[in-house]
Amino acid sequence: MLTISKLDVPGWGVRRIVQTAREVDSLPNGKIVSLERQTFWYARDQHQTRAVFRGRVVTGTGHYRGAHAALTGGGPGRDGKAAWLVTLRLS
């Protein structure tokens, strides 16, 4: 994590966490490195969440060496578990 902030709301609990991250993802035949803004929204029950990712791929290794792409993604979660979808648009 490069930065992180949290918004607590009285009578709600955690409402939102926003973080910027440098992320390294291992894929078949190499890795991609991205810079992302990740926003996590929490429901009032504090069990349901929604994540929104925005960012860009800045480099890669192996098959992905020199890769550049826009990154979007996210999705729902529950009780600390999620299967987020991330989409890369090569530039």
HTML snippet that shows the backbone in 3Dmol.js (N, CA, C, O; Angstrom):
<script src="https://3Dmol.org/build/3Dmol-min.js"></script>
<div id="view" style="width:600px;height:400px;position:relative"></div>
<script>
const pdb = `
ATOM      1  N   MET A   1       0.833  -1.171   0.000  1.00  0.00           N
ATOM      2  CA  MET A   1       0.000   0.000   0.000  1.00  0.00           C
ATOM      3  C   MET A   1       0.879   1.236   0.000  1.00  0.00           C
ATOM      4  O   MET A   1       1.885   1.320   0.704  1.00  0.00           O
ATOM      5  N   LEU A   2       0.462   2.186  -0.813  1.00  0.00           N
ATOM      6  CA  LEU A   2       1.163   3.467  -0.856  1.00  0.00           C
ATOM      7  C   LEU A   2       0.468   4.488   0.043  1.00  0.00           C
ATOM      8  O   LEU A   2       1.125   5.244   0.759  1.00  0.00           O
ATOM      9  N   THR A   3      -0.880   4.502  -0.001  1.00  0.00           N
ATOM     10  CA  THR A   3      -1.672   5.352   0.893  1.00  0.00           C
ATOM     11  C   THR A   3      -2.940   4.596   1.255  1.00  0.00           C
ATOM     12  O   THR A   3      -3.370   3.696   0.535  1.00  0.00           O
ATOM     13  N   ILE A   4      -3.530   4.974   2.381  1.00  0.00           N
ATOM     14  CA  ILE A   4      -4.799   4.373   2.778  1.00  0.00           C
ATOM     15  C   ILE A   4      -5.564   5.373   3.653  1.00  0.00           C
ATOM     16  O   ILE A   4      -4.970   6.052   4.491  1.00  0.00           O
ATOM     17  N   SER A   5      -6.885   5.458   3.453  1.00  0.00           N
ATOM     18  CA  SER A   5      -7.721   6.295   4.309  1.00  0.00           C
ATOM     19  C   SER A   5      -9.029   5.557   4.575  1.00  0.00           C
ATOM     20  O   SER A   5      -9.493   4.765   3.755  1.00  0.00           O
ATOM     21  N   LYS A   6      -9.611   5.835   5.734  1.00  0.00           N
ATOM     22  CA  LYS A   6     -10.847   5.165   6.139  1.00  0.00           C
ATOM     23  C   LYS A   6     -11.850   6.201   6.609  1.00  0.00           C
ATOM     24  O   LYS A   6     -11.500   7.147   7.314  1.00  0.00           O
ATOM     25  N   LEU A   7     -13.107   6.011   6.210  1.00  0.00           N
ATOM     26  CA  LEU A   7     -14.188   6.883   6.657  1.00  0.00           C
ATOM     27  C   LEU A   7     -15.114   6.073   7.550  1.00  0.00           C
ATOM     28  O   LEU A   7     -15.723   5.099   7.106  1.00  0.00           O
ATOM     29  N   ASP A   8     -15.218   6.483   8.821  1.00  0.00           N
ATOM     30  CA  ASP A   8     -16.175   5.893   9.763  1.00  0.00           C
ATOM     31  C   ASP A   8     -17.352   6.850   9.890  1.00  0.00           C
ATOM     32  O   ASP A   8     -17.174   8.067   9.921  1.00  0.00           O
ATOM     33  N   VAL A   9     -18.566   6.283   9.963  1.00  0.00           N
ATOM     34  CA  VAL A   9     -19.773   7.080  10.103  1.00  0.00           C
ATOM     35  C   VAL A   9     -20.488   6.634  11.385  1.00  0.00           C
ATOM     36  O   VAL A   9     -20.741   5.442  11.558  1.00  0.00           O
ATOM     37  N   PRO A  10     -20.818   7.570  12.287  1.00  0.00           N
ATOM     38  CA  PRO A  10     -21.533   7.202  13.509  1.00  0.00           C
ATOM     39  C   PRO A  10     -22.828   6.450  13.187  1.00  0.00           C
ATOM     40  O   PRO A  10     -23.583   6.857  12.304  1.00  0.00           O
ATOM     41  N   GLY A  11     -23.076   5.375  13.895  1.00  0.00           N
ATOM     42  CA  GLY A  11     -24.269   4.574  13.684  1.00  0.00           C
ATOM     43  C   GLY A  11     -24.167   3.653  12.479  1.00  0.00           C
ATOM     44  O   GLY A  11     -25.109   2.916  12.188  1.00  0.00           O
ATOM     45  N   TRP A  12     -23.054   3.680  11.782  1.00  0.00           N
ATOM     46  CA  TRP A  12     -22.861   2.858  10.575  1.00  0.00           C
ATOM     47  C   TRP A  12     -21.649   1.959  10.755  1.00  0.00           C
ATOM     48  O   TRP A  12     -21.708   0.760  10.486  1.00  0.00           O
ATOM     49  N   GLY A  13     -20.558   2.542  11.208  1.00  0.00           N
ATOM     50  CA  GLY A  13     -19.275   1.836  11.281  1.00  0.00           C
ATOM     51  C   GLY A  13     -18.402   2.267  10.119  1.00  0.00           C
ATOM     52  O   GLY A  13     -18.441   3.427   9.708  1.00  0.00           O
ATOM     53  N   VAL A  14     -17.623   1.353   9.593  1.00  0.00           N
ATOM     54  CA  VAL A  14     -16.782   1.669   8.438  1.00  0.00           C
ATOM     55  C   VAL A  14     -17.692   1.887   7.236  1.00  0.00           C
ATOM     56  O   VAL A  14     -18.513   1.030   6.910  1.00  0.00           O
ATOM     57  N   ARG A  15     -17.548   3.023   6.582  1.00  0.00           N
ATOM     58  CA  ARG A  15     -18.347   3.299   5.384  1.00  0.00           C
ATOM     59  C   ARG A  15     -17.531   3.092   4.114  1.00  0.00           C
ATOM     60  O   ARG A  15     -18.027   2.572   3.114  1.00  0.00           O
ATOM     61  N   ARG A  16     -16.234   3.523   4.178  1.00  0.00           N
ATOM     62  CA  ARG A  16     -15.425   3.448   2.967  1.00  0.00           C
ATOM     63  C   ARG A  16     -13.944   3.381   3.331  1.00  0.00           C
ATOM     64  O   ARG A  16     -13.493   4.023   4.279  1.00  0.00           O
ATOM     65  N   ILE A  17     -13.208   2.601   2.568  1.00  0.00           N
ATOM     66  CA  ILE A  17     -11.742   2.600   2.628  1.00  0.00           C
ATOM     67  C   ILE A  17     -11.244   2.873   1.216  1.00  0.00           C
ATOM     68  O   ILE A  17     -11.689   2.244   0.256  1.00  0.00           O
ATOM     69  N   VAL A  18     -10.319   3.818   1.099  1.00  0.00           N
ATOM     70  CA  VAL A  18      -9.700   4.139  -0.188  1.00  0.00           C
ATOM     71  C   VAL A  18      -8.202   3.945  -0.026  1.00  0.00           C
ATOM     72  O   VAL A  18      -7.592   4.470   0.905  1.00  0.00           O
ATOM     73  N   GLN A  19      -7.623   3.191  -0.935  1.00  0.00           N
ATOM     74  CA  GLN A  19      -6.183   2.975  -0.873  1.00  0.00           C
ATOM     75  C   GLN A  19      -5.584   3.054  -2.271  1.00  0.00           C
ATOM     76  O   GLN A  19      -6.227   2.725  -3.268  1.00  0.00           O
ATOM     77  N   THR A  20      -4.341   3.497  -2.313  1.00  0.00           N
ATOM     78  CA  THR A  20      -3.575   3.411  -3.550  1.00  0.00           C
ATOM     79  C   THR A  20      -2.538   2.321  -3.335  1.00  0.00           C
ATOM     80  O   THR A  20      -1.943   2.207  -2.263  1.00  0.00           O
ATOM     81  N   ALA A  21      -2.337   1.530  -4.367  1.00  0.00           N
ATOM     82  CA  ALA A  21      -1.466   0.371  -4.224  1.00  0.00           C
ATOM     83  C   ALA A  21      -0.614   0.176  -5.463  1.00  0.00           C
ATOM     84  O   ALA A  21      -1.034   0.478  -6.580  1.00  0.00           O
ATOM     85  N   ARG A  22       0.567  -0.325  -5.251  1.00  0.00           N
ATOM     86  CA  ARG A  22       1.409  -0.853  -6.326  1.00  0.00           C
ATOM     87  C   ARG A  22       1.257  -2.362  -6.204  1.00  0.00           C
ATOM     88  O   ARG A  22       1.688  -2.958  -5.217  1.00  0.00           O
ATOM     89  N   GLU A  23       0.647  -2.971  -7.199  1.00  0.00           N
ATOM     90  CA  GLU A  23       0.312  -4.393  -7.110  1.00  0.00           C
ATOM     91  C   GLU A  23       1.087  -5.187  -8.155  1.00  0.00           C
ATOM     92  O   GLU A  23       1.230  -4.760  -9.300  1.00  0.00           O
ATOM     93  N   VAL A  24       1.582  -6.346  -7.740  1.00  0.00           N
ATOM     94  CA  VAL A  24       2.271  -7.260  -8.644  1.00  0.00           C
ATOM     95  C   VAL A  24       1.445  -8.540  -8.715  1.00  0.00           C
ATOM     96  O   VAL A  24       1.223  -9.204  -7.702  1.00  0.00           O
ATOM     97  N   ASP A  25       0.994  -8.879  -9.917  1.00  0.00           N
ATOM     98  CA  ASP A  25       0.176 -10.077 -10.114  1.00  0.00           C
ATOM     99  C   ASP A  25       0.931 -11.081 -10.971  1.00  0.00           C
ATOM    100  O   ASP A  25       1.408 -10.751 -12.057  1.00  0.00           O
ATOM    101  N   SER A  26       1.034 -12.308 -10.474  1.00  0.00           N
ATOM    102  CA  SER A  26       1.680 -13.384 -11.219  1.00  0.00           C
ATOM    103  C   SER A  26       0.676 -14.033 -12.160  1.00  0.00           C
ATOM    104  O   SER A  26      -0.412 -14.435 -11.748  1.00  0.00           O
ATOM    105  N   LEU A  27       1.056 -14.127 -13.416  1.00  0.00           N
ATOM    106  CA  LEU A  27       0.237 -14.744 -14.451  1.00  0.00           C
ATOM    107  C   LEU A  27       1.086 -15.813 -15.138  1.00  0.00           C
ATOM    108  O   LEU A  27       2.302 -15.844 -14.954  1.00  0.00           O
ATOM    109  N   PRO A  28       0.464 -16.683 -15.920  1.00  0.00           N
ATOM    110  CA  PRO A  28       1.279 -17.629 -16.681  1.00  0.00           C
ATOM    111  C   PRO A  28       2.282 -16.857 -17.552  1.00  0.00           C
ATOM    112  O   PRO A  28       1.898 -15.914 -18.244  1.00  0.00           O
ATOM    113  N   ASN A  29       3.519 -17.236 -17.524  1.00  0.00           N
ATOM    114  CA  ASN A  29       4.586 -16.650 -18.354  1.00  0.00           C
ATOM    115  C   ASN A  29       5.037 -15.263 -17.945  1.00  0.00           C
ATOM    116  O   ASN A  29       5.653 -14.569 -18.754  1.00  0.00           O
ATOM    117  N   GLY A  30       4.756 -14.825 -16.722  1.00  0.00           N
ATOM    118  CA  GLY A  30       5.263 -13.530 -16.271  1.00  0.00           C
ATOM    119  C   GLY A  30       4.392 -12.859 -15.230  1.00  0.00           C
ATOM    120  O   GLY A  30       3.473 -13.459 -14.673  1.00  0.00           O
ATOM    121  N   LYS A  31       4.706 -11.601 -14.985  1.00  0.00           N
ATOM    122  CA  LYS A  31       3.980 -10.803 -14.000  1.00  0.00           C
ATOM    123  C   LYS A  31       3.606  -9.468 -14.612  1.00  0.00           C
ATOM    124  O   LYS A  31       4.243  -9.000 -15.555  1.00  0.00           O
ATOM    125  N   ILE A  32       2.544  -8.847 -14.052  1.00  0.00           N
ATOM    126  CA  ILE A  32       2.215  -7.466 -14.396  1.00  0.00           C
ATOM    127  C   ILE A  32       2.295  -6.625 -13.130  1.00  0.00           C
ATOM    128  O   ILE A  32       1.990  -7.095 -12.034  1.00  0.00           O
ATOM    129  N   VAL A  33       2.704  -5.394 -13.297  1.00  0.00           N
ATOM    130  CA  VAL A  33       2.805  -4.456 -12.191  1.00  0.00           C
ATOM    131  C   VAL A  33       1.859  -3.302 -12.484  1.00  0.00           C
ATOM    132  O   VAL A  33       1.919  -2.703 -13.558  1.00  0.00           O
ATOM    133  N   SER A  34       0.984  -2.988 -11.531  1.00  0.00           N
ATOM    134  CA  SER A  34       0.001  -1.926 -11.733  1.00  0.00           C
ATOM    135  C   SER A  34       0.000  -0.943 -10.571  1.00  0.00           C
ATOM    136  O   SER A  34       0.376  -1.273  -9.446  1.00  0.00           O
ATOM    137  N   LEU A  35      -0.430   0.262 -10.876  1.00  0.00           N
ATOM    138  CA  LEU A  35      -0.724   1.268  -9.859  1.00  0.00           C
ATOM    139  C   LEU A  35      -2.230   1.421  -9.852  1.00  0.00           C
ATOM    140  O   LEU A  35      -2.839   1.657 -10.895  1.00  0.00           O
ATOM    141  N   GLU A  36      -2.845   1.287  -8.662  1.00  0.00           N
ATOM    142  CA  GLU A  36      -4.305   1.250  -8.577  1.00  0.00           C
ATOM    143  C   GLU A  36      -4.831   2.117  -7.451  1.00  0.00           C
ATOM    144  O   GLU A  36      -4.188   2.299  -6.418  1.00  0.00           O
ATOM    145  N   ARG A  37      -6.025   2.648  -7.685  1.00  0.00           N
ATOM    146  CA  ARG A  37      -6.827   3.239  -6.617  1.00  0.00           C
ATOM    147  C   ARG A  37      -7.935   2.229  -6.349  1.00  0.00           C
ATOM    148  O   ARG A  37      -8.709   1.895  -7.246  1.00  0.00           O
ATOM    149  N   GLN A  38      -8.010   1.750  -5.128  1.00  0.00           N
ATOM    150  CA  GLN A  38      -8.981   0.723  -4.750  1.00  0.00           C
ATOM    151  C   GLN A  38      -9.923   1.322  -3.703  1.00  0.00           C
ATOM    152  O   GLN A  38      -9.488   1.782  -2.647  1.00  0.00           O
ATOM    153  N   THR A  39     -11.223   1.306  -4.019  1.00  0.00           N
ATOM    154  CA  THR A  39     -12.222   1.842  -3.091  1.00  0.00           C
ATOM    155  C   THR A  39     -13.131   0.698  -2.650  1.00  0.00           C
ATOM    156  O   THR A  39     -13.651  -0.054  -3.475  1.00  0.00           O
ATOM    157  N   PHE A  40     -13.312   0.580  -1.342  1.00  0.00           N
ATOM    158  CA  PHE A  40     -14.157  -0.463  -0.757  1.00  0.00           C
ATOM    159  C   PHE A  40     -15.280   0.211   0.011  1.00  0.00           C
ATOM    160  O   PHE A  40     -15.035   0.963   0.954  1.00  0.00           O
ATOM    161  N   TRP A  41     -16.517  -0.062  -0.396  1.00  0.00           N
ATOM    162  CA  TRP A  41     -17.712   0.478   0.249  1.00  0.00           C
ATOM    163  C   TRP A  41     -18.314  -0.592   1.144  1.00  0.00           C
ATOM    164  O   TRP A  41     -18.431  -1.747   0.734  1.00  0.00           O
ATOM    165  N   TYR A  42     -18.695  -0.226   2.359  1.00  0.00           N
ATOM    166  CA  TYR A  42     -19.266  -1.169   3.320  1.00  0.00           C
ATOM    167  C   TYR A  42     -20.738  -0.868   3.560  1.00  0.00           C
ATOM    168  O   TYR A  42     -21.124   0.290   3.717  1.00  0.00           O
ATOM    169  N   ALA A  43     -21.556  -1.914   3.587  1.00  0.00           N
ATOM    170  CA  ALA A  43     -22.974  -1.777   3.910  1.00  0.00           C
ATOM    171  C   ALA A  43     -23.134  -1.519   5.406  1.00  0.00           C
ATOM    172  O   ALA A  43     -22.217  -1.761   6.191  1.00  0.00           O
ATOM    173  N   ARG A  44     -24.284  -1.036   5.780  1.00  0.00           N
ATOM    174  CA  ARG A  44     -24.549  -0.761   7.196  1.00  0.00           C
ATOM    175  C   ARG A  44     -24.368  -2.006   8.069  1.00  0.00           C
ATOM    176  O   ARG A  44     -23.953  -1.902   9.223  1.00  0.00           O
ATOM    177  N   ASP A  45     -24.683  -3.196   7.511  1.00  0.00           N
ATOM    178  CA  ASP A  45     -24.530  -4.427   8.306  1.00  0.00           C
ATOM    179  C   ASP A  45     -23.067  -4.845   8.460  1.00  0.00           C
ATOM    180  O   ASP A  45     -22.774  -5.787   9.196  1.00  0.00           O
ATOM    181  N   GLN A  46     -22.147  -4.161   7.777  1.00  0.00           N
ATOM    182  CA  GLN A  46     -20.706  -4.397   7.831  1.00  0.00           C
ATOM    183  C   GLN A  46     -20.292  -5.779   7.308  1.00  0.00           C
ATOM    184  O   GLN A  46     -19.132  -6.162   7.456  1.00  0.00           O
ATOM    185  N   HIS A  47     -21.198  -6.520   6.711  1.00  0.00           N
ATOM    186  CA  HIS A  47     -20.892  -7.838   6.140  1.00  0.00           C
ATOM    187  C   HIS A  47     -20.778  -7.788   4.623  1.00  0.00           C
ATOM    188  O   HIS A  47     -20.033  -8.564   4.024  1.00  0.00           O
ATOM    189  N   GLN A  48     -21.515  -6.875   4.006  1.00  0.00           N
ATOM    190  CA  GLN A  48     -21.514  -6.777   2.554  1.00  0.00           C
ATOM    191  C   GLN A  48     -20.639  -5.607   2.121  1.00  0.00           C
ATOM    192  O   GLN A  48     -20.658  -4.540   2.735  1.00  0.00           O
ATOM    193  N   THR A  49     -19.872  -5.823   1.052  1.00  0.00           N
ATOM    194  CA  THR A  49     -18.983  -4.793   0.537  1.00  0.00           C
ATOM    195  C   THR A  49     -19.090  -4.718  -0.981  1.00  0.00           C
ATOM    196  O   THR A  49     -19.628  -5.614  -1.632  1.00  0.00           O
ATOM    197  N   ARG A  50     -18.570  -3.644  -1.514  1.00  0.00           N
ATOM    198  CA  ARG A  50     -18.422  -3.497  -2.963  1.00  0.00           C
ATOM    199  C   ARG A  50     -17.080  -2.821  -3.187  1.00  0.00           C
ATOM    200  O   ARG A  50     -16.765  -1.816  -2.550  1.00  0.00           O
ATOM    201  N   ALA A  51     -16.294  -3.379  -4.095  1.00  0.00           N
ATOM    202  CA  ALA A  51     -14.986  -2.818  -4.421  1.00  0.00           C
ATOM    203  C   ALA A  51     -15.011  -2.228  -5.823  1.00  0.00           C
ATOM    204  O   ALA A  51     -15.672  -2.746  -6.722  1.00  0.00           O
ATOM    205  N   VAL A  52     -14.273  -1.130  -5.988  1.00  0.00           N
ATOM    206  CA  VAL A  52     -14.107  -0.507  -7.302  1.00  0.00           C
ATOM    207  C   VAL A  52     -12.612  -0.248  -7.480  1.00  0.00           C
ATOM    208  O   VAL A  52     -11.991   0.412  -6.647  1.00  0.00           O
ATOM    209  N   PHE A  53     -12.036  -0.765  -8.562  1.00  0.00           N
ATOM    210  CA  PHE A  53     -10.614  -0.591  -8.856  1.00  0.00           C
ATOM    211  C   PHE A  53     -10.459   0.224 -10.123  1.00  0.00           C
ATOM    212  O   PHE A  53     -11.187   0.020 -11.095  1.00  0.00           O
ATOM    213  N   ARG A  54      -9.511   1.148 -10.115  1.00  0.00           N
ATOM    214  CA  ARG A  54      -9.145   1.921 -11.295  1.00  0.00           C
ATOM    215  C   ARG A  54      -7.637   2.080 -11.267  1.00  0.00           C
ATOM    216  O   ARG A  54      -7.053   2.327 -10.211  1.00  0.00           O
ATOM    217  N   GLY A  55      -7.010   1.941 -12.417  1.00  0.00           N
ATOM    218  CA  GLY A  55      -5.572   2.125 -12.438  1.00  0.00           C
ATOM    219  C   GLY A  55      -4.977   1.844 -13.793  1.00  0.00           C
ATOM    220  O   GLY A  55      -5.654   1.888 -14.820  1.00  0.00           O
ATOM    221  N   ARG A  56      -3.677   1.549 -13.769  1.00  0.00           N
ATOM    222  CA  ARG A  56      -2.976   1.279 -15.010  1.00  0.00           C
ATOM    223  C   ARG A  56      -1.838   0.296 -14.771  1.00  0.00           C
ATOM    224  O   ARG A  56      -1.200   0.294 -13.718  1.00  0.00           O
ATOM    225  N   VAL A  57      -1.611  -0.519 -15.756  1.00  0.00           N
ATOM    226  CA  VAL A  57      -0.453  -1.415 -15.750  1.00  0.00           C
ATOM    227  C   VAL A  57       0.735  -0.580 -16.203  1.00  0.00           C
ATOM    228  O   VAL A  57       0.672   0.087 -17.236  1.00  0.00           O
ATOM    229  N   VAL A  58       1.818  -0.614 -15.431  1.00  0.00           N
ATOM    230  CA  VAL A  58       2.974   0.220 -15.745  1.00  0.00           C
ATOM    231  C   VAL A  58       4.130  -0.571 -16.343  1.00  0.00           C
ATOM    232  O   VAL A  58       4.977   0.004 -17.026  1.00  0.00           O
ATOM    233  N   THR A  59       4.181  -1.873 -16.101  1.00  0.00           N
ATOM    234  CA  THR A  59       5.231  -2.707 -16.671  1.00  0.00           C
ATOM    235  C   THR A  59       4.900  -4.174 -16.428  1.00  0.00           C
ATOM    236  O   THR A  59       3.878  -4.506 -15.828  1.00  0.00           O
ATOM    237  N   GLY A  60       5.753  -5.011 -16.890  1.00  0.00           N
ATOM    238  CA  GLY A  60       5.572  -6.439 -16.686  1.00  0.00           C
ATOM    239  C   GLY A  60       6.890  -7.177 -16.836  1.00  0.00           C
ATOM    240  O   GLY A  60       7.918  -6.590 -17.171  1.00  0.00           O
ATOM    241  N   THR A  61       6.838  -8.465 -16.583  1.00  0.00           N
ATOM    242  CA  THR A  61       8.007  -9.319 -16.765  1.00  0.00           C
ATOM    243  C   THR A  61       7.627 -10.472 -17.677  1.00  0.00           C
ATOM    244  O   THR A  61       6.447 -10.747 -17.895  1.00  0.00           O
ATOM    245  N   GLY A  62       8.641 -11.141 -18.206  1.00  0.00           N
ATOM    246  CA  GLY A  62       8.384 -12.293 -19.065  1.00  0.00           C
ATOM    247  C   GLY A  62       7.568 -11.892 -20.277  1.00  0.00           C
ATOM    248  O   GLY A  62       7.892 -10.922 -20.962  1.00  0.00           O
ATOM    249  N   HIS A  63       6.511 -12.637 -20.541  1.00  0.00           N
ATOM    250  CA  HIS A  63       5.637 -12.390 -21.690  1.00  0.00           C
ATOM    251  C   HIS A  63       5.024 -10.987 -21.655  1.00  0.00           C
ATOM    252  O   HIS A  63       4.638 -10.457 -22.697  1.00  0.00           O
ATOM    253  N   TYR A  64       4.932 -10.386 -20.475  1.00  0.00           N
ATOM    254  CA  TYR A  64       4.269  -9.095 -20.287  1.00  0.00           C
ATOM    255  C   TYR A  64       5.261  -7.930 -20.180  1.00  0.00           C
ATOM    256  O   TYR A  64       4.870  -6.822 -19.815  1.00  0.00           O
ATOM    257  N   ARG A  65       6.531  -8.169 -20.494  1.00  0.00           N
ATOM    258  CA  ARG A  65       7.554  -7.120 -20.418  1.00  0.00           C
ATOM    259  C   ARG A  65       7.135  -5.926 -21.281  1.00  0.00           C
ATOM    260  O   ARG A  65       6.777  -6.082 -22.449  1.00  0.00           O
ATOM    261  N   GLY A  66       7.188  -4.728 -20.680  1.00  0.00           N
ATOM    262  CA  GLY A  66       6.829  -3.513 -21.392  1.00  0.00           C
ATOM    263  C   GLY A  66       5.337  -3.286 -21.563  1.00  0.00           C
ATOM    264  O   GLY A  66       4.933  -2.360 -22.267  1.00  0.00           O
ATOM    265  N   ALA A  67       4.514  -4.108 -20.935  1.00  0.00           N
ATOM    266  CA  ALA A  67       3.060  -3.977 -21.086  1.00  0.00           C
ATOM    267  C   ALA A  67       2.560  -2.671 -20.470  1.00  0.00           C
ATOM    268  O   ALA A  67       3.060  -2.216 -19.441  1.00  0.00           O
ATOM    269  N   HIS A  68       1.571  -2.089 -21.120  1.00  0.00           N
ATOM    270  CA  HIS A  68       0.873  -0.910 -20.594  1.00  0.00           C
ATOM    271  C   HIS A  68      -0.604  -1.109 -20.886  1.00  0.00           C
ATOM    272  O   HIS A  68      -0.978  -1.494 -21.994  1.00  0.00           O
ATOM    273  N   ALA A  69      -1.448  -0.845 -19.887  1.00  0.00           N
ATOM    274  CA  ALA A  69      -2.884  -1.056 -20.048  1.00  0.00           C
ATOM    275  C   ALA A  69      -3.638  -0.252 -19.009  1.00  0.00           C
ATOM    276  O   ALA A  69      -3.105   0.069 -17.947  1.00  0.00           O
ATOM    277  N   ALA A  70      -4.885   0.073 -19.324  1.00  0.00           N
ATOM    278  CA  ALA A  70      -5.810   0.628 -18.334  1.00  0.00           C
ATOM    279  C   ALA A  70      -6.403  -0.545 -17.564  1.00  0.00           C
ATOM    280  O   ALA A  70      -6.620  -1.617 -18.127  1.00  0.00           O
ATOM    281  N   LEU A  71      -6.662  -0.340 -16.289  1.00  0.00           N
ATOM    282  CA  LEU A  71      -7.172  -1.401 -15.423  1.00  0.00           C
ATOM    283  C   LEU A  71      -8.455  -0.919 -14.766  1.00  0.00           C
ATOM    284  O   LEU A  71      -8.493   0.181 -14.216  1.00  0.00           O
ATOM    285  N   THR A  72      -9.505  -1.730 -14.818  1.00  0.00           N
ATOM    286  CA  THR A  72     -10.746  -1.459 -14.101  1.00  0.00           C
ATOM    287  C   THR A  72     -11.198  -2.766 -13.461  1.00  0.00           C
ATOM    288  O   THR A  72     -10.801  -3.847 -13.897  1.00  0.00           O
ATOM    289  N   GLY A  73     -12.020  -2.665 -12.436  1.00  0.00           N
ATOM    290  CA  GLY A  73     -12.523  -3.898 -11.851  1.00  0.00           C
ATOM    291  C   GLY A  73     -13.222  -3.672 -10.536  1.00  0.00           C
ATOM    292  O   GLY A  73     -13.533  -2.547 -10.145  1.00  0.00           O
ATOM    293  N   GLY A  74     -13.459  -4.795  -9.860  1.00  0.00           N
ATOM    294  CA  GLY A  74     -14.126  -4.775  -8.573  1.00  0.00           C
ATOM    295  C   GLY A  74     -15.246  -5.781  -8.526  1.00  0.00           C
ATOM    296  O   GLY A  74     -15.247  -6.778  -9.248  1.00  0.00           O
ATOM    297  N   GLY A  75     -16.211  -5.499  -7.653  1.00  0.00           N
ATOM    298  CA  GLY A  75     -17.353  -6.368  -7.500  1.00  0.00           C
ATOM    299  C   GLY A  75     -17.758  -6.514  -6.045  1.00  0.00           C
ATOM    300  O   GLY A  75     -17.185  -5.868  -5.168  1.00  0.00           O
ATOM    301  N   PRO A  76     -18.745  -7.362  -5.789  1.00  0.00           N
ATOM    302  CA  PRO A  76     -19.266  -7.530  -4.433  1.00  0.00           C
ATOM    303  C   PRO A  76     -18.401  -8.464  -3.585  1.00  0.00           C
ATOM    304  O   PRO A  76     -17.626  -9.272  -4.096  1.00  0.00           O
ATOM    305  N   GLY A  77     -18.567  -8.318  -2.281  1.00  0.00           N
ATOM    306  CA  GLY A  77     -17.927  -9.210  -1.324  1.00  0.00           C
ATOM    307  C   GLY A  77     -18.847  -9.420  -0.146  1.00  0.00           C
ATOM    308  O   GLY A  77     -19.806  -8.673   0.049  1.00  0.00           O
ATOM    309  N   ARG A  78     -18.552 -10.439   0.639  1.00  0.00           N
ATOM    310  CA  ARG A  78     -19.350 -10.718   1.835  1.00  0.00           C
ATOM    311  C   ARG A  78     -18.465 -11.391   2.862  1.00  0.00           C
ATOM    312  O   ARG A  78     -17.764 -12.356   2.558  1.00  0.00           O
ATOM    313  N   ASP A  79     -18.500 -10.870   4.093  1.00  0.00           N
ATOM    314  CA  ASP A  79     -17.762 -11.444   5.219  1.00  0.00           C
ATOM    315  C   ASP A  79     -16.282 -11.656   4.895  1.00  0.00           C
ATOM    316  O   ASP A  79     -15.712 -12.698   5.218  1.00  0.00           O
ATOM    317  N   GLY A  80     -15.674 -10.672   4.263  1.00  0.00           N
ATOM    318  CA  GLY A  80     -14.241 -10.723   3.991  1.00  0.00           C
ATOM    319  C   GLY A  80     -13.833 -11.591   2.818  1.00  0.00           C
ATOM    320  O   GLY A  80     -12.642 -11.831   2.616  1.00  0.00           O
ATOM    321  N   LYS A  81     -14.796 -12.070   2.037  1.00  0.00           N
ATOM    322  CA  LYS A  81     -14.496 -12.914   0.881  1.00  0.00           C
ATOM    323  C   LYS A  81     -15.073 -12.281  -0.370  1.00  0.00           C
ATOM    324  O   LYS A  81     -16.175 -11.733  -0.353  1.00  0.00           O
ATOM    325  N   ALA A  82     -14.308 -12.363  -1.471  1.00  0.00           N
ATOM    326  CA  ALA A  82     -14.774 -11.799  -2.736  1.00  0.00           C
ATOM    327  C   ALA A  82     -14.040 -12.470  -3.879  1.00  0.00           C
ATOM    328  O   ALA A  82     -12.946 -13.005  -3.702  1.00  0.00           O
ATOM    329  N   ALA A  83     -14.643 -12.438  -5.037  1.00  0.00           N
ATOM    330  CA  ALA A  83     -14.006 -12.898  -6.277  1.00  0.00           C
ATOM    331  C   ALA A  83     -14.129 -11.738  -7.256  1.00  0.00           C
ATOM    332  O   ALA A  83     -15.055 -11.699  -8.066  1.00  0.00           O
ATOM    333  N   TRP A  84     -13.190 -10.789  -7.181  1.00  0.00           N
ATOM    334  CA  TRP A  84     -13.262  -9.588  -7.987  1.00  0.00           C
ATOM    335  C   TRP A  84     -12.854  -9.865  -9.421  1.00  0.00           C
ATOM    336  O   TRP A  84     -12.002 -10.715  -9.679  1.00  0.00           O
ATOM    337  N   LEU A  85     -13.448  -9.163 -10.332  1.00  0.00           N
ATOM    338  CA  LEU A  85     -13.115  -9.237 -11.747  1.00  0.00           C
ATOM    339  C   LEU A  85     -12.287  -8.007 -12.097  1.00  0.00           C
ATOM    340  O   LEU A  85     -12.656  -6.883 -11.757  1.00  0.00           O
ATOM    341  N   VAL A  86     -11.165  -8.229 -12.778  1.00  0.00           N
ATOM    342  CA  VAL A  86     -10.310  -7.129 -13.217  1.00  0.00           C
ATOM    343  C   VAL A  86     -10.179  -7.225 -14.736  1.00  0.00           C
ATOM    344  O   VAL A  86      -9.930  -8.300 -15.282  1.00  0.00           O
ATOM    345  N   THR A  87     -10.348  -6.091 -15.407  1.00  0.00           N
ATOM    346  CA  THR A  87     -10.243  -6.023 -16.858  1.00  0.00           C
ATOM    347  C   THR A  87      -9.072  -5.138 -17.237  1.00  0.00           C
ATOM    348  O   THR A  87      -8.906  -4.052 -16.681  1.00  0.00           O
ATOM    349  N   LEU A  88      -8.258  -5.593 -18.182  1.00  0.00           N
ATOM    350  CA  LEU A  88      -7.132  -4.814 -18.699  1.00  0.00           C
ATOM    351  C   LEU A  88      -7.435  -4.450 -20.140  1.00  0.00           C
ATOM    352  O   LEU A  88      -7.851  -5.299 -20.929  1.00  0.00           O
ATOM    353  N   ARG A  89      -7.224  -3.168 -20.488  1.00  0.00           N
ATOM    354  CA  ARG A  89      -7.358  -2.710 -21.873  1.00  0.00           C
ATOM    355  C   ARG A  89      -5.974  -2.268 -22.339  1.00  0.00           C
ATOM    356  O   ARG A  89      -5.480  -1.218 -21.931  1.00  0.00           O
ATOM    357  N   LEU A  90      -5.366  -3.064 -23.181  1.00  0.00           N
ATOM    358  CA  LEU A  90      -4.018  -2.761 -23.659  1.00  0.00           C
ATOM    359  C   LEU A  90      -3.993  -1.476 -24.457  1.00  0.00           C
ATOM    360  O   LEU A  90      -4.908  -1.183 -25.227  1.00  0.00           O
ATOM    361  N   SER A  91      -2.922  -0.707 -24.259  1.00  0.00           N
ATOM    362  CA  SER A  91      -2.779   0.549 -25.000  1.00  0.00           C
ATOM    363  C   SER A  91      -1.674   0.436 -26.028  1.00  0.00           C
ATOM    364  O   SER A  91      -1.404   1.396 -26.751  1.00  0.00           O
TER     365      SER A  91
END
`;
const viewer = $3Dmol.createViewer("view");
viewer.addModel(pdb, "pdb");
viewer.setStyle({}, {cartoon: {color: "spectrum"}});
viewer.zoomTo();
viewer.render();
</script>
